[in-house]
Amino acid sequence: MRMKDLNMKQTDDMMNKLRLYLASNEMEPFISTFLSLHASDQATFFLGLSEKNRGKVLNSLYPHEFVGAFQEFGWEDRRLAVTYLDSAYVVEMLNIMVPVEAAAFLKSITRSKSLSLLNAMNPEAKAHIERIMKYPVNSTGALMHTEFLTANIKDTVEVVLNKLSLSSGNDNYHHLYVIDGESCLIGGVTIHQLLRAESNAAMETLMNSNIISVLDQADQTQAADLIKKYNLLELPVTDQEGVMIGIIKVDEVIDLMEEQISLSIGSFAALRSGLSLTSGIIRLVSQRLPWLVGLTVLGFLITKIMAPFLASLEQFTTLALFIPVILGMSGNSGIQSLSVALRRISMSSVTGKDSWHLLGKEAGIGALTGFVCGLFAFVLANLLLNSSLMFSTIIGLALFIAIFFGTITGAILPLIVKRLSIDPAIASGPVLTTLTDIVALFIYYSVATLLIPLATT
């Protein structure tokens, strides 16, 4: 058995033991076994419990014993977990949480609750968190850790190592950052370099002065791009004057990307609050039902649109066979285009010129893909279904226009709502597909109404 499989089996065995201990109310062995797990496994176990057992676990754990698991939760699960806890318990956790994690959590709850918790915290932890909370939610400052290693440019290796030995920090650091007398960032030294260097070597002779950094007010996507481009484990953050004020770790960027993906999937499915497997049924229904009711009403417009055409098309029932093809292809092309537009918007700011470039490109793609698919539909309708030339032309032309419209709609919808200062996520999959279904059906019957008389004259 491979080591990875062995570790997984051991973790599964421990979780089974935890369930048995919990069921039989053996809390002492439960606590010792729970605390022996990695924080990520603790979180997985806790989130898989019933509400009753979650309460039992929290009543058995001190804040410092639960905080590791809490920091592994997603934002939605953190908010739900807090409903089981009293304020004093939450305050104790916040006092020992990583400041950037605590700040992000406090920003995710109501302002009144956030202020209440902050005012009850110890002054030192509160100051660290408030410093991060002052930054806009999408800025690099909101993502940075305020604890990092620095040394003066004139310090020797011996002096720096002595300082490190007296440090109370317990983080795993990868770099030592070299600053001048005004705390401005001027270089960096890896811990590996530091340990191998001569004890009397000065930092200015060891440091790499060509160091990559990011401003505290920059967008978080810029930090993510730099970390990805230069394969960094840490990215120093400076203010406008060049003073070093924090670092962004690669794991924070990974967490950010995972959260954005989760929110994007939720938004695409018309779930503005994202996805949480641990949410209750009523909460999930309340997220989905308004959209589905609204789209049901919108869907009835299809029937209204069809009505005027039915009288003239009753004798041509063959047309109904091709409705699924027209609607399906229009929706598919729209979803492809919407995915591209949302990705472009999430990766960088899309201004006027960029918007027109995106729309022009998608229009060209829509025209070309629509033409090819329309041509295939024309040929297939002739060869496989023995349709007349006129019917084949109706199907091919309608499919071409429907795909072109679907592609344009998918690209323009998120751009419009962004222009109106609305979250682009509102341009979700269900809204798009319902809209393209209605218009595609209108296109199909309009083309048929115009061309059928030519076949009967």
Residue pairs with C-beta under 8 A, 6 or more apart in sequence:
1 9
11 37
11 41
14 33
14 36
14 37
14 41
15 37
15 41
15 45
17 29
17 33
18 30
18 33
18 34
18 45
20 26
21 27
21 29
21 30
21 33
22 30
22 49
22 53
22 56
22 57
27 60
30 57
30 60
31 60
31 61
31 65
34 42
34 45
34 57
34 61
35 65
37 45
39 68
39 69
39 71
39 72
40 72
42 68
42 69
42 72
43 69
43 70
43 72
43 73
46 54
46 57
46 69
46 81
47 73
47 77
47 277
47 278
49 57
51 84
54 81
54 84
55 84
58 66
58 84
58 85
58 89
62 92
63 89
63 92
63 93
63 96
64 92
64 93
64 96
66 93
67 93
67 96
67 97
70 78
70 81
70 93
70 97
71 97
71 98
71 101
73 81
74 259
74 262
74 274
74 276
75 104
75 105
75 108
75 259
75 274
76 273
76 274
76 276
76 278
76 279
77 276
77 278
78 105
78 108
79 108
79 109
80 276
80 278
80 279
82 90
82 109
87 116
87 117
87 120
88 120
90 117
91 117
91 120
91 121
94 102
94 105
94 106
94 117
94 121
94 125
94 129
95 121
95 122
95 125
96 125
97 105
98 145
99 125
99 128
99 129
99 131
99 132
99 145
99 146
99 147
100 132
100 142
100 143
100 144
100 145
100 146
100 252
102 125
102 129
103 129
103 132
103 133
103 142
104 142
106 114
106 117
106 118
106 129
106 133
107 114
107 133
107 137
107 142
118 126
118 129
118 130
119 126
121 129
128 146
131 146
132 141
132 142
132 144
132 146
133 142
134 141
135 141
135 142
135 216
135 217
136 142
136 217
138 219
138 220
139 216
139 217
139 218
139 219
139 220
140 214
140 215
140 216
140 217
140 218
140 219
140 220
140 222
140 223
140 237
140 248
141 216
141 217
141 237
141 245
141 246
142 220
143 220
143 223
143 248
143 252
143 253
143 256
144 216
144 237
144 245
144 246
144 247
144 248
145 171
145 246
145 247
145 248
145 249
145 252
146 245
146 246
147 169
147 171
148 173
148 177
148 234
148 236
148 244
148 246
148 247
149 164
149 167
149 169
149 173
149 175
149 176
149 177
150 176
150 177
150 178
150 179
150 183
150 244
151 159
151 160
151 163
151 176
151 177
151 178
151 179
151 189
151 203
152 178
152 179
152 180
152 181
152 203
153 178
153 179
153 180
153 186
153 187
153 202
153 203
153 204
153 207
154 202
154 203
154 204
155 163
155 202
155 203
156 199
156 200
156 201
156 202
156 203
157 194
157 197
157 198
157 199
157 200
157 201
157 203
157 206
158 199
158 200
160 176
160 194
160 203
161 194
161 199
173 191
173 234
174 190
174 191
174 233
174 234
175 188
175 189
175 190
175 191
175 233
175 234
175 236
175 247
176 188
176 189
176 190
176 191
176 194
176 203
177 185
177 187
177 188
177 211
177 236
177 244
177 247
178 185
178 186
178 187
178 188
178 189
178 203
178 204
178 207
179 185
179 186
179 244
180 186
182 243
183 243
183 244
184 238
184 241
184 242
184 243
184 244
185 211
185 213
185 236
185 238
185 242
185 243
185 244
186 207
186 209
186 211
187 203
187 204
187 207
187 208
187 209
187 211
188 207
188 208
188 211
188 236
189 203
189 206
189 207
189 208
193 206
194 206
197 206
211 236
212 226
212 230
212 232
212 235
212 236
213 235
213 236
213 237
213 238
213 244
214 222
214 223
214 226
214 235
214 236
214 237
214 238
214 248
215 237
215 238
215 239
215 240
216 237
216 238
216 239
216 245
216 246
217 240
219 349
220 256
221 346
221 347
221 348
223 235
223 237
223 248
223 253
224 253
224 256
224 257
226 232
226 235
227 235
227 248
227 250
227 253
232 250
233 249
233 250
234 247
234 248
234 249
234 250
235 247
235 248
236 244
236 246
236 247
237 244
237 245
237 246
237 247
237 248
238 244
238 245
239 245
260 346
262 274
262 275
263 274
263 425
264 342
264 346
264 425
265 274
265 275
266 272
266 273
266 274
266 275
267 274
267 423
267 425
267 426
267 428
268 342
268 425
268 428
268 429
269 275
269 428
269 429
269 430
270 288
270 291
270 428
270 429
270 430
270 431
271 287
271 288
272 287
272 423
272 425
272 426
273 287
291 428
291 430
291 431
292 430
295 430
295 431
295 434
298 434
298 435
298 438
299 434
299 437
299 438
301 438
302 437
302 438
302 441
305 438
305 441
305 442
305 445
306 441
306 445
309 445
309 448
309 449
312 449
312 452
313 319
313 445
313 448
313 449
313 452
316 391
316 448
316 452
318 387
318 391
319 391
319 394
319 444
319 448
321 385
322 381
322 395
322 444
323 441
323 444
325 377
325 395
325 399
326 395
326 398
326 399
326 402
326 440
326 441
326 443
326 444
327 402
327 436
327 437
327 440
327 441
329 373
329 399
329 402
329 403
329 406
330 402
330 403
330 405
330 406
330 436
330 437
330 439
330 440
331 406
331 432
331 433
331 436
331 437
331 440
332 406
333 366
333 369
333 370
333 403
333 406
333 407
333 410
334 406
334 407
334 409
334 410
334 432
334 433
334 435
334 436
335 410
335 429
335 432
335 433
336 407
336 410
337 362
337 365
337 366
337 406
337 407
337 408
337 409
337 410
337 411
338 410
338 411
338 413
338 414
338 427
338 429
338 432
339 410
340 358
340 362
340 410
340 411
341 358
341 362
341 410
341 411
341 412
341 413
341 414
341 415
341 424
341 427
342 414
342 424
342 425
342 427
344 350
344 354
344 358
345 414
345 415
345 418
345 424
350 358
350 415
350 418
355 415
358 411
358 415
359 408
359 411
359 412
359 415
362 407
362 408
362 410
362 411
363 404
363 407
363 408
363 411
365 407
366 403
366 404
366 405
366 406
366 407
366 408
367 404
369 403
369 407
370 399
370 400
370 401
370 402
370 403
370 404
370 407
371 400
373 399
373 400
373 403
374 396
374 397
374 398
374 399
374 400
374 403
375 396
377 392
377 395
377 396
377 399
378 392
378 393
378 395
378 396
379 392
381 387
381 391
381 392
381 395
381 396
382 389
382 392
387 395
388 455
390 451
390 452
390 454
390 455
391 455
393 451
394 444
394 447
394 448
394 451
394 452
397 447
397 451
398 440
398 443
398 444
398 447
398 448
401 443
401 447
402 436
402 439
402 440
402 443
402 444
405 436
405 439
405 440
405 443
406 436
406 440
409 432
409 435
409 436
409 439
410 432
410 436
413 427
413 431
413 432
413 435
414 424
414 427
415 424
416 427
417 423
417 424
417 426
417 427
418 424
